[in-house]
Amino acid sequence: MELTPAQRAIIERTINVVETGKPDGNYAAIVRYADGPHNIRQITYGRSQTTEYGNLRKLVQAYVAANGMFSHELSVYADRVGSDPLTDDNNFIALLKNAGKNDPVMRKVQDQFFDDVYFRPAMQWADDHQFKLPLSALVIYDSFIHSGQILWFLRQRFAESPPSLGGDEKKWVKAYVDVRHDWLANHPRKILQKTVYRTQAFKDQIAKNNWDLSQLPLMMNGVAVTPG
């Protein structure tokens, strides 16, 4: 996936808006939702939001290893995240908030973390399936951030093949966005129903034929996104 610096910035800043409401992201953002395994409550943290029972342990471990301002205090939690429930541990939450707000090391670690754990795997998937358009990259990255992957059970709901199998890229992306939008809108978890604004924004960009992400600003949930 060949992206210009401006296109990559639009993609990352749009996802920052989705996750924390700000194009620059909120490195200290913490929410607690009952969206963990078996609907248990969990912490969601950081610039593009990673979850307690997902990859938060990797982020905390990376920050501890980077010797940040709060690394010593967080070191006692590094190997507990995702194993011991920390949703109501106010000390842990305060440390994460303070590190995200006050320590440039945490912001640097988060930037690298979201690149390594989400963006690069998403772009590798795009390359493996021969996607080339920036709007495709945005849709794919959002699915990796939101669901950890391109969801196979959603792919089974439409007939179009990916470009690597001779399919039309634009038709595939439109079909994936449509079925994902329908899945979110009708999900039994009310919290996921509320996230249809993200797929609606992609539907709007597809309708505008904004495949190169050149028509700016890009609107996401009422926020105007530019490359910065």
C-alpha positions in Angstrom: 0.0 0.0 0.0 1.7 3.2 -1.2 0.4 6.2 0.8 1.6 9.8 0.7 2.4 11.3 4.1 -0.8 13.3 3.8 -2.9 10.3 3.0 -1.4 8.3 6.0 -2.0 11.3 8.2 -5.6 11.5 7.2 -6.1 7.8 7.9 -4.5 7.9 11.3 -6.1 11.2 12.4 -9.5 9.9 11.3 -9.1 6.8 13.4 -8.0 9.0 16.3 -11.3 10.9 16.0 -13.2 7.6 16.0 -11.5 6.4 19.1 -10.9 9.6 21.2 -12.8 12.4 19.4 -9.7 14.4 18.5 -7.6 14.3 15.3 -4.4 14.4 17.3 -5.7 11.7 19.6 -5.9 11.7 23.4 -3.0 9.7 24.8 -4.5 9.7 28.3 -8.1 8.7 27.3 -9.6 5.9 29.4 -13.1 4.5 29.2 -14.5 1.4 30.8 -17.1 -0.6 28.8 -18.7 -4.0 29.3 -17.4 -5.1 26.0 -14.7 -7.6 27.1 -14.9 -11.4 26.9 -18.3 -12.6 27.8 -19.3 -8.9 28.2 -17.2 -8.2 31.2 -16.0 -4.7 31.9 -12.6 -3.7 30.7 -10.4 -0.7 30.4 -9.8 0.9 26.9 -6.8 3.2 26.8 -4.7 5.5 24.6 -4.5 7.5 21.4 -6.4 5.0 19.3 -7.7 2.9 22.2 -6.4 -0.6 23.0 -8.2 -2.9 25.4 -7.4 -4.5 28.7 -8.1 -8.0 27.4 -6.6 -7.2 24.0 -3.2 -5.5 23.6 -3.0 -3.2 26.6 -0.5 -5.5 28.3 1.9 -5.1 25.3 1.6 -1.3 25.6 2.2 -1.2 29.3 5.2 -3.6 28.9 6.7 -1.4 26.2 6.3 1.7 28.3 7.9 0.1 31.3 10.8 -1.0 29.1 11.2 2.6 27.8 12.0 3.9 31.3 9.3 6.6 31.3 8.3 8.9 34.1 5.8 6.4 35.5 7.6 3.2 34.4 8.6 2.1 37.9 5.1 2.4 39.3 3.5 0.7 36.3 6.1 -2.2 36.4 4.1 -4.0 39.1 1.1 -4.1 36.6 3.0 -5.0 33.4 2.5 -8.8 33.6 -1.0 -8.6 35.3 -2.9 -6.7 32.6 -5.3 -9.1 30.9 -4.9 -11.7 33.6 -6.1 -9.9 36.8 -9.1 -7.6 36.5 -7.8 -4.0 36.8 -11.0 -2.2 35.7 -11.6 -0.8 39.2 -7.9 -0.4 40.2 -7.9 3.4 40.6 -4.1 3.5 41.1 -3.5 1.7 37.8 -6.0 4.0 36.0 -4.4 7.1 37.5 -0.9 6.0 36.4 -2.1 5.4 32.8 -3.8 8.8 32.7 -0.8 10.7 34.2 1.6 8.9 31.8 -0.5 9.7 28.8 -1.0 13.3 29.8 2.4 14.2 31.2 5.1 11.9 29.8 6.4 12.4 26.2 7.8 8.9 26.5 4.3 7.4 26.8 3.2 9.4 23.7 6.2 8.1 21.7 5.6 4.5 22.9 1.9 4.7 21.9 2.8 6.0 18.5 5.1 3.1 17.9 2.7 0.6 19.5 -0.3 1.6 17.3 2.0 1.5 14.3 3.4 -2.0 15.1 0.3 -3.7 16.4 -2.4 -2.3 14.2 -1.3 -0.1 11.3 1.4 -2.3 9.8 -0.6 -5.5 10.1 -3.5 -3.8 8.5 -1.4 -2.5 5.6 0.2 -6.0 5.2 -3.2 -7.5 4.9 -4.0 -4.9 2.3 -0.8 -5.7 0.4 -1.4 -9.4 0.6 -4.8 -8.9 -1.0 -3.6 -6.3 -3.5 -5.6 -3.3 -2.3 -4.1 -0.1 -3.5 -6.5 2.8 -2.8 -6.1 5.1 0.3 -9.8 4.9 1.1 -9.4 1.1 1.1 -6.5 1.5 3.6 -8.7 3.6 5.9 -11.5 1.0 5.9 -9.1 -1.8 6.5 -7.2 0.0 9.3 -10.5 0.9 11.0 -11.5 -2.8 11.0 -8.2 -3.8 12.5 -8.5 -1.1 15.2 -12.1 -1.9 16.0 -12.2 -5.7 15.5 -8.5 -6.7 15.4 -8.8 -7.9 11.8 -10.9 -8.1 8.7 -13.8 -10.1 9.9 -14.2 -13.4 7.9 -17.8 -13.9 8.8 -18.6 -10.5 7.2 -16.7 -11.4 4.1 -18.9 -14.5 3.7 -21.9 -12.2 3.5 -21.0 -10.9 0.0 -19.8 -12.4 -3.2 -17.1 -10.0 -4.4 -13.6 -11.3 -4.2 -10.6 -9.2 -3.2 -8.3 -7.9 -5.9 -5.8 -10.7 -5.3 -8.5 -13.2 -6.5 -9.6 -11.1 -9.5 -12.2 -9.0 -7.7 -12.9 -5.3 -8.1 -11.3 -3.3 -5.2 -14.0 -0.6 -5.0 -16.8 -3.1 -5.1 -15.2 -5.2 -2.4 -14.7 -2.2 -0.1 -18.2 -1.0 -0.6 -19.6 -4.5 0.1 -17.5 -4.9 3.2 -18.5 -1.4 4.5 -22.2 -2.2 3.8 -22.3 -5.5 5.6 -20.2 -4.2 8.5 -22.6 -1.2 8.8 -25.6 -3.6 8.9 -23.8 -5.8 11.5 -23.0 -2.9 13.8 -26.5 -1.4 13.4 -28.2 -4.7 14.5 -25.6 -5.9 17.0 -27.1 -7.2 20.3 -24.6 -5.1 22.1 -26.0 -1.6 22.3 -22.5 -0.1 22.6 -21.6 -1.5 19.2 -24.8 -0.2 17.6 -23.6 3.3 18.6 -20.5 2.9 16.5 -22.3 2.9 13.1 -21.1 6.5 12.6 -17.7 5.1 11.6 -19.1 3.0 8.8 -21.5 5.7 7.8 -18.6 8.1 7.3 -17.0 5.5 5.0 -20.2 5.1 3.1 -20.3 8.9 2.6 -16.7 8.9 1.3 -17.5 6.1 -1.1 -20.6 8.0 -2.4 -18.3 11.0 -3.0 -15.9 8.8 -4.9 -13.1 10.0 -2.6 -10.9 7.0 -3.1 -7.6 9.0 -3.0 -8.7 10.9 0.2 -8.1 14.2 -1.6 -11.5 15.7 -0.9 -10.9 17.4 2.4 -11.8 17.9 5.2 -12.9 14.3 5.7 -15.9 14.3 8.1 -15.9 11.8 10.9 -18.7 11.9 13.5 -19.0 15.7 13.1 -15.3 16.4 13.2 -13.5 17.8 10.2 -10.2 15.9 9.6 -7.3 17.3 7.7 -3.7 16.0 7.5 -2.7 18.4 10.3 
